[in-house]
Amino acid sequence: MRDVKDAFARFWPLTRGDRRWLALIIVCVIVSALAETASILLFAQLTDHALKAGSLAAFWGPAAAWLGAAALGALVGYLGNSLAVRTAERFVLRLRAKVFRHVQDLPPHFFQRHRQGDLLARLTGDVEAIEQMVVSGLVGTVSAGFSAVFYATAAFWLRWDLALATFLLAPLFLLTARRFSGRIKEASQDERAADGAITSVVEESLGNVVLTQAYNRRRAEEERLEHEARAWMRASVRGARASEMYAQFVEVVETLCVLAVIGLGAWEISQSRMTLGQLLAFAAFLGYLYPPLRSLGQLGLTLTAATAGAERLNEILDAEPAVTDPARPVAPWPVRGRVTSHEVSFRYPGAEHASLRDITFAASPGELVLVTGPSGAGKSTLSTLLTRFYDPTAGVIRLDGVPLTDLPLEFLRENVTLLPQQTLVLSGTIRENIEAGRRGASREEIERAAGDAAAHDFIAALPDGYDTHIAPGTAALSGGQLQRIAIARAMLRSAPVLILDEPTAGLDGLAARRVVQPLRRLMAGRTTIMITHDLSLAADADRILVVESGRLVEAGTHTELLARNGTYARLAALLPAPTAGGRTARRPCALCDHGGLTPSAGRTRDRTIF
């Protein structure tokens, strides 16, 4: 019960703004219970004065009053139920928005530790379970409580001694519910965890369907799903058995009580101490009383089960964002774009070793700074610090001389554009995907950005052009085409600082050159930090930073670093490198029937490779 109180106290503030409607719902519940009570008493009056006496004259008055009570009960019942549904859905909307808003502020490592399918289940099923506790549970408790009080009071008014004798069994409902609550909570926790696991397996399998088919993993994926589904089935069956056992036990108790009333009532009638109408009304009150008592017990089980969802949501809400807005942020200013890093070190939460150590560099407006190094050296970690997904554990990064920790996150990310390594696609049209870089961009600006990203030609060739619908995992476009759309989105965003994390991933050499040159023109006056292992772009860089094992081991131009014969020279020997003239050296091309791309008279073969 302590868990229920804690969960209720945490989520109750979300009802602010709807509490007047909750009060009106409770009023409707009370009026409806009173109307039901009046109807039963009028039924007793009809039985004793009209039916037993066979008097039609005695029928009309109680009948009209009964009809009025029924109409009033129906009206307030409709109003109360309608308001209850609306209030419940508004609560769900508000809670889901709160959790989703919090989730969007959480750091990347949180999502690496939690499966997306499980998080999806928490945002749907667990949110609805909280509503069952806070809104529907409250309304149900008030409704059952007032109904039980009214029916019990009326029964005592008819015959207090008979009522007292039959009510002695009522505590069995609550005691039984309390006994079953532990089993049901445990089953609910297992069921919700299994439900999230099922969603995760399905999502992962659909997202990797090519791997599943290419490696004949269909049977393995089916076994994974079956394993999680069986866990869900076992938990669901356990919970259902406990609930059904409680319901059947209560049914037996109710029958016992009704039989006791009928037996005692028959004896009372034989002694002329009770009329038939009173007995029928008394039995009716008991018939109406036990369902609310049973509902109170069942609500206890529902609230206990809902605490499982509350615990899962609390795990999300209790997770702290890695970064927050400063208490006293610096006032906005026209950002020029000078980026400096002074002795920056960083270690991911929970990691044993630092990913970056003592990184110092500077990048000025108009410069292209290329960051390279072996895989796992910490290059991409640098991009998460520059966009402030994390703060350095030591050292400081500044924008125009101002520490990033002094800037509001929204202001920082309006002035620093990130093109992440993973190609991110939104469900919508190509135009909407590019426009996501800057809301409200005109048609001409969108198409110009696509042209600069070498994407306009293949987009225009599509049957629906820029109105072509794409989605994550879409098969309508190649990986290279999707990457160029993402580049166009980044180019559309008018930010003085550009962070490009492997921007040419998925592009062939020719396509990469077609992207980098317009990007170079676009970068005039801006600071660009390009994180890449593709050294065919090195000749375009004003400065190259070489990161190895989290440390900055070399810095200089392409020519200077080659002459040092250090880490950069070793990487250049392993990867295709640019010539001194800035053009890529001839290299084999798996997609070309002539084995390579050979410039001839300043032109390339008229063929686009995606």
C-alpha positions in Angstrom: 0.0 0.0 0.0 3.0 2.3 0.6 4.0 1.9 -3.0 0.5 2.9 -4.2 0.6 6.0 -2.0 4.0 7.0 -3.2 3.1 6.5 -6.9 -0.2 8.4 -6.4 1.5 11.3 -4.7 4.1 11.6 -7.5 1.6 11.6 -10.4 -1.3 13.4 -8.8 0.1 16.9 -9.6 -0.5 16.1 -13.3 -4.3 16.4 -12.6 -3.9 20.1 -12.0 -6.2 21.9 -14.4 -8.7 19.1 -14.4 -9.5 18.9 -10.7 -12.7 20.9 -11.0 -13.9 18.3 -13.5 -12.9 15.6 -11.1 -15.0 17.3 -8.5 -18.0 17.5 -10.9 -17.5 13.8 -11.7 -17.6 12.9 -8.0 -20.8 15.0 -7.6 -22.3 13.0 -10.5 -21.3 9.8 -8.9 -22.9 10.8 -5.6 -26.2 11.8 -7.3 -26.2 8.6 -9.3 -25.8 6.5 -6.1 -28.6 8.5 -4.4 -30.9 7.9 -7.4 -30.2 4.2 -7.3 -31.0 4.1 -3.5 -34.2 6.0 -4.0 -35.2 3.6 -6.8 -34.8 0.6 -4.6 -36.9 2.2 -1.8 -39.6 3.1 -4.3 -39.6 -0.5 -5.5 -40.3 -1.6 -1.9 -43.1 0.9 -1.7 -44.6 -0.3 -5.0 -44.4 -3.9 -3.8 -46.1 -3.4 -0.5 -48.8 -0.8 -1.5 -49.5 -1.5 -5.2 -48.6 -5.1 -6.0 -49.4 -6.8 -2.8 -52.7 -4.8 -2.4 -53.5 -5.0 -6.1 -54.1 -1.2 -6.1 -53.6 0.7 -9.4 -54.1 4.0 -7.6 -51.2 3.3 -5.3 -49.0 2.5 -8.4 -48.9 5.9 -10.2 -47.1 8.0 -7.5 -44.2 5.7 -6.7 -44.0 4.8 -10.4 -43.6 8.4 -11.5 -41.0 9.0 -8.7 -39.1 5.9 -9.7 -39.1 7.0 -13.4 -37.8 10.4 -12.3 -35.1 8.9 -10.2 -34.1 6.6 -13.1 -34.0 9.5 -15.6 -31.9 11.7 -13.2 -29.5 8.8 -12.6 -29.2 8.2 -16.3 -28.5 11.9 -17.0 -25.9 12.3 -14.3 -24.4 8.9 -15.2 -23.9 9.9 -18.8 -22.4 13.3 -17.8 -20.1 11.7 -15.2 -18.9 8.9 -17.4 -18.3 11.3 -20.4 -16.3 13.7 -18.2 -14.4 10.8 -16.6 -13.3 9.5 -20.0 -12.2 13.0 -21.2 -10.4 13.7 -17.9 -8.6 10.3 -18.1 -7.5 10.9 -21.6 -6.2 14.4 -20.8 -4.2 12.9 -18.0 -2.7 10.3 -20.3 -1.9 13.0 -22.8 -0.2 15.1 -20.1 1.7 12.2 -18.6 2.9 10.9 -21.9 4.1 14.4 -22.9 5.9 14.7 -19.6 7.7 11.4 -19.9 8.5 12.0 -23.6 9.8 15.5 -22.9 12.1 14.1 -20.2 13.3 11.3 -22.5 14.4 13.7 -25.1 16.7 15.4 -22.6 18.4 12.2 -21.6 22.0 11.4 -22.7 22.9 8.9 -25.4 24.2 6.3 -23.0 20.7 6.0 -21.5 19.3 4.8 -24.8 22.2 2.4 -25.2 21.3 0.7 -21.9 17.6 0.4 -22.7 16.0 -1.3 -25.6 13.8 1.0 -27.7 10.9 -1.5 -27.7 10.9 -1.5 -23.9 10.9 2.3 -23.8 8.0 2.3 -26.3 6.1 0.0 -24.0 6.7 2.3 -21.0 5.4 5.3 -23.0 2.2 3.4 -23.9 1.0 0.6 -21.6 2.7 1.9 -18.4 1.4 5.4 -18.9 -2.1 4.0 -19.2 -1.6 1.9 -16.0 -0.8 5.1 -14.2 -4.0 6.6 -15.4 -5.9 3.6 -14.0 -4.5 4.4 -10.6 -4.7 8.2 -10.5 -7.9 9.2 -12.4 -10.0 6.1 -13.1 -8.9 4.6 -9.8 -9.9 7.7 -7.9 -13.3 8.0 -9.6 -13.9 4.2 -9.1 -13.0 4.4 -5.4 -15.2 7.3 -4.8 -18.1 5.8 -6.7 -17.8 2.4 -5.0 -17.3 4.1 -1.6 -20.4 6.3 -1.8 -22.5 3.6 -3.3 -21.5 1.2 -0.5 -22.3 3.8 2.2 -25.7 4.7 0.7 -26.8 1.1 0.2 -25.5 0.1 3.7 -27.3 3.1 5.3 -30.6 2.2 3.6 -30.2 -1.4 4.6 -29.6 -0.4 8.2 -32.6 1.9 8.0 -34.8 -1.0 6.9 -33.5 -3.5 9.5 -30.4 -2.7 11.4 -30.1 -6.0 13.1 -30.5 -8.0 9.9 -28.0 -5.7 8.2 -25.5 -6.1 11.0 -25.7 -9.8 10.8 -25.1 -9.9 7.1 -22.4 -7.3 7.0 -20.1 -9.3 9.2 -18.8 -11.1 6.1 -18.0 -7.8 4.2 -14.4 -7.5 5.5 -13.6 -10.7 3.8 -13.6 -8.8 0.5 -10.8 -6.5 1.5 -8.8 -9.1 3.3 -9.0 -11.4 0.3 -7.9 -8.6 -2.0 -5.0 -7.8 0.2 -3.9 -11.4 0.2 -3.9 -11.6 -3.6 -2.3 -8.2 -4.2 1.3 -9.4 -3.9 0.8 -12.1 -6.4 -0.8 -9.8 -8.9 1.8 -7.1 -8.6 4.6 -9.6 -9.2 2.8 -11.0 -12.2 2.2 -7.5 -13.5 5.9 -6.5 -13.2 6.9 -9.6 -15.2 4.2 -9.1 -17.7 5.1 -5.5 -18.5 8.8 -6.4 -18.7 8.0 -9.2 -21.1 5.7 -6.9 -23.2 8.6 -4.5 -23.6 10.9 -7.3 -24.6 8.5 -8.6 -27.2 8.2 -5.1 -28.7 12.0 -4.8 -28.7 12.5 -8.2 -30.5 9.9 -7.3 -33.2 11.4 -3.8 -33.7 15.0 -5.2 -33.9 14.0 -8.0 -36.3 12.1 -5.7 -38.6 15.0 -3.1 -38.6 17.5 -5.9 -39.5 15.4 -7.9 -41.9 18.2 -7.9 -44.5 20.5 -9.5 -42.0 17.8 -12.0 -41.0 17.2 -13.1 -44.6 20.9 -13.0 -45.8 22.1 -15.1 -42.9 19.1 -17.4 -42.7 18.3 -16.2 -39.2 14.5 -16.4 -39.6 14.2 -19.4 -37.3 16.5 -17.8 -34.7 14.4 -14.7 -34.7 11.3 -16.7 -34.3 12.8 -18.5 -31.4 13.8 -15.2 -29.8 10.2 -13.9 -30.1 8.8 -17.2 -28.9 11.0 -17.1 -25.8 9.9 -13.6 -24.9 6.3 -14.4 -25.8 6.3 -17.4 -23.5 7.6 -15.3 -20.6 4.8 -12.8 -21.2 2.2 -15.7 -21.4 3.4 -17.2 -18.1 3.2 -13.8 -16.3 -0.2 -13.1 -17.9 -1.6 -16.5 -16.9 -0.3 -16.1 -13.3 -2.0 -12.7 -13.0 -5.2 -13.9 -14.6 -5.3 -16.9 -12.3 -4.9 -14.7 -9.2 -7.6 -12.3 -10.4 -10.0 -15.1 -11.3 -9.4 -16.9 -8.0 -10.2 -13.7 -6.1 -13.4 -13.1 -8.2 -14.7 -16.7 -7.7 -14.0 -16.5 -3.9 -15.9 -13.2 -3.7 -18.8 -14.8 -5.7 -19.1 -17.6 -3.1 -19.1 -15.0 -0.3 -21.8 -13.0 -2.0 -24.0 -16.0 -2.5 -23.5 -17.0 1.2 -24.6 -13.5 2.2 -27.7 -13.5 0.0 -28.8 -16.9 1.2 -28.4 -15.7 4.8 -30.6 -12.7 4.0 -33.3 -14.7 2.4 -33.3 -17.3 5.2 -33.4 -14.6 7.9 -36.0 -12.6 5.9 -38.3 -15.6 5.5 -38.2 -16.2 9.3 -38.9 -12.5 9.9 -41.9 -12.5 7.6 -43.2 -15.6 9.3 -43.1 -13.6 12.6 -44.8 -10.6 10.9 -41.8 -8.4 11.7 -41.0 -7.7 8.0 -43.0 -7.2 4.9 -42.3 -8.8 1.5 -41.4 -5.4 0.0 -39.0 -4.7 2.8 -37.3 -8.1 2.3 -37.0 -7.6 -1.5 -35.6 -4.0 -0.9 -33.2 -5.3 1.7 -32.0 -8.1 -0.7 -31.7 -5.5 -3.5 -29.6 -3.3 -1.3 -27.3 -6.2 -0.6 -27.3 -7.1 -4.3 -26.2 -3.5 -5.0 -23.9 -3.3 -2.0 -21.6 -6.2 -2.7 -20.5 -5.1 -6.2 -19.1 -1.9 -4.9 -17.4 -3.8 -2.1 -16.0 -6.2 -4.7 -15.0 -3.2 -6.8 -13.1 -1.7 -3.9 -11.2 -5.0 -3.5 -10.6 -5.2 -7.3 -9.5 -1.6 -7.3 -6.9 -2.5 -4.7 -5.6 -5.2 -7.0 -5.6 -2.8 -10.0 -3.7 -0.1 -8.0 -1.2 -2.7 -6.9 -0.7 -3.8 -10.5 -0.4 -0.2 -11.6 2.6 0.3 -9.2 4.5 -2.0 -11.5 4.0 0.5 -14.3 4.8 3.4 -11.9 8.2 1.8 -11.0 9.1 1.5 -14.7 8.1 5.1 -15.5 10.0 6.3 -12.4 13.1 4.7 -13.7 12.9 7.0 -16.7 11.8 10.1 -14.8 14.5 9.6 -12.2 17.2 9.4 -14.9 19.1 12.7 -14.8 20.0 14.5 -18.0 23.7 14.7 -18.6 23.5 18.5 -19.3 21.1 21.2 -18.3 20.7 24.9 -19.0 22.9 27.1 -16.8 21.3 28.9 -13.8 22.5 32.2 -15.2 22.9 31.9 -18.9 24.9 34.3 -21.0 22.7 36.6 -23.1 22.5 35.7 -26.8 24.8 37.5 -29.2 25.6 37.3 -33.0 27.9 34.2 -32.9 31.0 34.4 -35.1 31.9 30.7 -34.7 35.3 30.5 -33.1 35.6 27.2 -31.3 38.3 26.4 -28.8 39.0 23.4 -26.7 41.4 23.7 -23.8 42.8 20.5 -22.2 39.5 18.7 -22.5 39.1 15.2 -21.1 36.0 13.1 -21.0 34.9 9.7 -19.6 31.5 8.2 -20.3 29.3 7.5 -17.2 30.2 4.1 -15.9 33.2 3.7 -18.1 36.5 2.6 -16.6 38.8 4.7 -18.9 38.6 8.2 -20.4 37.6 8.5 -24.1 39.5 11.8 -24.5 42.5 13.2 -22.7 43.8 16.8 -22.7 42.5 17.8 -26.1 43.5 21.3 -27.1 42.8 23.0 -30.4 41.1 26.0 -32.0 39.0 26.5 -35.1 38.1 29.9 -36.6 35.4 31.1 -38.9 36.0 30.1 -42.5 38.3 27.2 -41.5 37.8 23.5 -42.2 39.3 21.4 -39.5 39.5 17.7 -40.2 39.7 15.3 -37.2 40.9 11.8 -38.0 42.4 8.8 -36.4 41.9 5.0 -36.0 38.5 3.6 -35.2 37.7 3.9 -31.5 40.2 6.8 -31.0 37.5 9.1 -29.6 36.7 11.2 -32.7 32.9 10.9 -32.5 33.1 11.6 -28.8 34.4 15.0 -29.6 31.3 15.8 -31.6 29.1 14.9 -28.6 31.1 17.5 -26.5 31.0 20.2 -29.2 27.2 19.9 -29.4 27.0 19.5 -25.6 25.3 16.1 -25.3 27.9 15.8 -22.5 30.1 18.2 -20.6 33.8 17.5 -20.4 35.0 15.9 -17.1 38.0 18.2 -17.3 38.9 21.3 -19.3 36.6 23.6 -21.2 35.2 24.1 -24.7 34.3 27.7 -25.7 32.3 29.3 -28.4 33.5 32.8 -29.2 35.4 32.7 -25.9 32.2 31.8 -23.9 32.2 28.3 -22.2 29.5 26.1 -23.6 28.3 25.4 -20.1 27.2 29.1 -19.8 25.0 28.9 -22.9 21.3 27.8 -23.1 21.1 24.5 -24.9 18.6 25.8 -27.5 20.9 28.8 -28.3 23.9 26.6 -28.6 22.3 24.1 -30.9 20.8 26.9 -33.0 24.4 28.0 -33.7 26.0 24.6 -34.0 24.7 22.2 -36.6 25.5 18.5 -36.3 25.5 16.0 -39.1 25.8 12.7 -37.2 27.5 9.6 -38.5 24.2 7.7 -38.7 22.0 8.8 -41.5 18.8 10.0 -39.8 15.6 9.9 -41.8 12.2 11.3 -40.6 8.9 9.7 -41.7 7.6 12.3 -44.3 8.4 13.7 -47.7 11.9 14.5 -48.9 11.0 18.2 -48.7 10.0 17.8 -45.1 13.2 15.9 -44.3 15.3 18.7 -45.7 13.1 21.5 -44.1 13.8 19.9 -40.7 17.1 21.7 -40.9 15.3 25.1 -40.7 11.5 25.3 -40.2 9.8 27.7 -42.6 12.5 27.5 -45.3 11.3 28.4 -48.8 11.0 26.0 -51.7 13.9 27.7 -53.4 16.1 27.4 -50.3 15.3 23.7 -49.9 16.1 23.0 -53.6 19.3 25.1 -53.4 20.5 23.1 -50.4 19.7 19.8 -52.2 21.7 21.1 -55.2 24.7 22.0 -53.0 24.5 18.5 -51.5 24.4 16.9 -55.0 20.9 15.6 -54.3 18.7 17.8 -56.5 19.1 15.7 -59.7 18.1 12.3 -58.3 15.3 13.9 -56.3 13.9 15.7 -59.4 14.0 12.4 -61.3 11.7 10.7 -58.8 8.0 10.4 -59.9 6.9 12.6 -57.0 10.1 14.7 -56.8 10.5 16.5 -53.5 7.0 15.1 -52.4 8.3 11.6 -52.4 7.6 9.9 -49.1 10.5 8.3 -47.2 10.8 6.7 -43.8 13.5 5.1 -41.6 14.5 1.9 -43.3 13.0 3.0 -46.6 14.0 1.1 -49.7 13.0 3.8 -52.1 16.5 5.4 -52.0 20.0 4.1 -51.6 22.1 4.8 -48.6 24.2 7.3 -50.4 21.1 9.2 -51.6 19.7 9.3 -48.0 23.0 10.6 -46.8 22.9 13.4 -49.3 19.4 14.4 -48.1 20.8 14.5 -44.6 23.6 16.7 -45.8 21.2 19.0 -47.5 19.3 19.3 -44.2 22.5 20.3 -42.4 23.4 22.7 -45.1 20.0 24.4 -44.9 20.5 25.2 -41.2 22.2 28.7 -41.2 24.5 28.0 -38.3 28.0 29.6 -37.9 29.5 26.3 -36.8 29.1 22.9 -38.6 30.1 19.6 -37.0 30.2 16.9 -39.6 30.7 13.3 -38.3 31.6 11.1 -41.2 29.6 13.1 -43.8 30.7 11.0 -46.7 29.8 7.6 -45.2 28.0 5.6 -47.8 29.2 7.8 -50.7 31.6 6.7 -53.4 34.6 8.9 -54.2 32.9 10.9 -57.0 29.9 11.6 -54.9 32.0 12.6 -52.0 33.9 15.2 -54.1 30.5 16.5 -55.4 29.4 17.1 -51.8 32.6 18.5 -50.4 33.2 21.3 -53.0 29.7 22.9 -52.7 30.0 22.4 -48.9 33.3 24.3 -49.0 31.6 27.2 -50.7 28.8 27.1 -48.2 31.3 27.2 -45.3 32.6 30.6 -46.2 32.8 32.6 -43.0 31.8 29.5 -40.9 33.7 27.2 -38.7 33.5 23.5 -39.9 34.9 20.6 -37.9 34.7 17.4 -40.0 35.3 14.1 -38.2 36.2 11.4 -40.7 38.6 8.6 -41.5 38.2 9.3 -45.3 41.6 10.9 -46.0 40.5 11.7 -49.6 39.1 14.9 -48.0 42.3 15.8 -46.2 43.7 18.2 -48.9 40.6 20.3 -48.5 41.3 20.9 -44.8 43.0 24.0 -43.4 44.2 21.9 -40.5 44.1 18.2 -39.6 43.9 16.9 -36.0 45.0 13.3 -35.5 43.4 11.6 -32.4 44.8 8.3 -31.1 43.8 6.5 -27.9 41.9 9.6 -26.9 44.8 12.0 -27.2 45.6 14.6 -29.8 48.9 13.2 -31.2 49.4 15.4 -34.3 48.1 18.6 -35.8 49.0 20.3 -39.1 48.2 20.4 -42.8 48.1 17.3 -45.0 51.6 18.0 -46.4 53.1 18.7 -43.0 51.7 15.6 -41.4 52.8 13.3 -44.3 56.4 14.7 -43.9 56.4 13.8 -40.1 55.9 10.1 -41.0 53.8 9.6 -37.8 50.3 8.3 -37.1 48.7 10.3 -40.0 51.3 9.0 -42.5 50.5 5.4 -41.4 46.8 6.0 -41.9 47.4 7.6 -45.2 49.3 4.6 -46.3 46.4 2.3 -45.5 43.6 4.4 -46.9 43.0 6.1 -50.2 44.7 9.5 -49.9 44.4 12.7 -52.0 47.1 13.8 -54.4 48.9 17.1 -53.8 46.6 18.7 -56.4 43.5 18.1 -54.2 42.0 15.4 -56.5 41.5 11.8 -55.4 44.0 9.3 -56.6 42.9 6.6 -58.9 41.4 3.7 -56.9 39.4 0.6 -57.8 35.6 1.0 -57.9 33.5 -2.1 -57.3 30.5 -0.4 -59.1 32.4 0.6 -62.3 33.0 -1.9 -65.1 36.2 -0.3 -66.0 37.7 -0.7 -62.6 38.2 2.9 -61.5 37.4 6.6 -61.9 40.0 8.3 -64.1 39.7 12.0 -64.6 40.1 12.9 -68.3 40.5 16.4 -69.6 39.0 17.8 -66.5 35.8 15.7 -66.9 34.6 12.4 -65.4 32.7 9.7 -67.0 29.0 10.7 -67.2 27.7 8.3 -64.6 26.3 8.9 -61.2 27.1 6.3 -58.6 24.8 6.0 -55.5 
